């Protein structure tokens, strides 16, 4: 809206203004408003949902179709799939300013007021009735559904104190305290986790959607609200019997399914966008392979049978992990007075608390323990990303150095200078780092991180071994051979008492 035009402040000024004509405000519903603004964006080839990555060809077209059809819709998806973010981004499809009767709880249209208070005020003051304005964000109301939500919370209730103070009868509209839904009038009302609403609340919601009326304490109240209703839910809860009343489900126009990033690159783009990596203190450089490993941990977890598929693996997992990875590298740099912060693979293991709390494990995973499962996931992720860079690299010289008795211990508290010096003694190691665009002449932080990545990849492929104290050494072939023979010994021990009972073999 042009800044040169001051906004009308009374009903008389509003009528005389060309900005908000009665024909526009009376005939244009909230869904018409969203539709027209969406059409303008489509014609201008603007991005519909900035910041939403990976949904351009799947989810966004379905949302666009629902809005063009003036439908209420629901987003179905597991946790961490940007459902709430998409719903909040719908405010971009609203007008910048919307006039309403100043002081009205339900943001009444000045030309067609719903509540008795506004009708009486306009009848009394006429063109002098004060007008206020709502911004886009103020026209969005969100409610997280929980089993304890009541009709009073959502729709409203009779307020005896208001009735007593005003000398009104309880059946009067003036005694009503409006709930969240009426307060979202002429805006967007979002309900997160819709199936968690109690059945009677869902019925009240359906009734207000379909008929525009509801009974409060036995008094029928008609509210012809102008609201765009949008919902989110978990697919499993949404389809389970008894979770949602059939009439409400039937009145929701579109059922749109969200999903996790389909490629590693999409996941990295989301994590890079959302994670707090630029701290504004020391320069921070995150190697591409570190970003890829962090993202691959989430991808591997979504495929792992020890992780509960029904719960899902939120995109918040790689976001929180990346922040902890940077923080661990930052802590190490601060402890040793280093100016260059560069995370290493060991920092991903240090970010274990950011991963364990975001995984729901199956029985097998619970038996192994969350820490063990997460370490296995990181190891798997390191192995997959290692293959991206070093699959065709000959590491025989490096392996031979360890097979001849060489060991290297990379302590998490170790300075970059000390780690670089220890890694430099491994024959052929620095010469193999060209696969990750690192040369031996590069800064020590960059070389040490790349060298550790290569060693961790060899550990992931069992070409080297690494202790819990982070000491790299030759693979424990003797121990693996012993592990293979132990079941046979157990079987022999089990057979011995059977032979004794039978008197031996004939």
Secondary structure, DSSP 8 states (H G I E B T S, - for coil): --TTS----BHHHHHH-SSS-HHHHHH--HHHHHHHHHHHHHHTT--SSTT--S-TTTHHHHHHHHHHTT--EEEE--TTSSHHHHHHHGGGGS-S-EEEETT-TT--BTTB--SHHHHHHHHHHGGG-BEEEE-TGGGEEEEE--TT--HHHHTEEE-HHHHHHHT--TTSGGGEEE-HHHHTTTEEEEEESGGGS-HHHHHHHHHHHHTSEEEETTEEEE----EEEEEEE-HHHHHSTTSS-HHHHHH--EEEE----SSHHHHHHHHHHHS----SSSEEE--HHHHHHHHHHHHHHHH-TTB-TTT---THHHHHHHHHHHHHHHHHHHHTT-SEEE--HHHHHHTTHHHHTT--B-HHHHHH-HHHHHHHHHHHHHHHHHHHHHTT---HHHHHHHHTT--EE--TT--HHHHHHHHHTSTTSGGGGGGGT--TTS-HHHHHHHHHHHHHHHHHTTSEEE-TT-EEEE--HHHHHHHHHHHHHHHHHHHHHHHHHHTS--
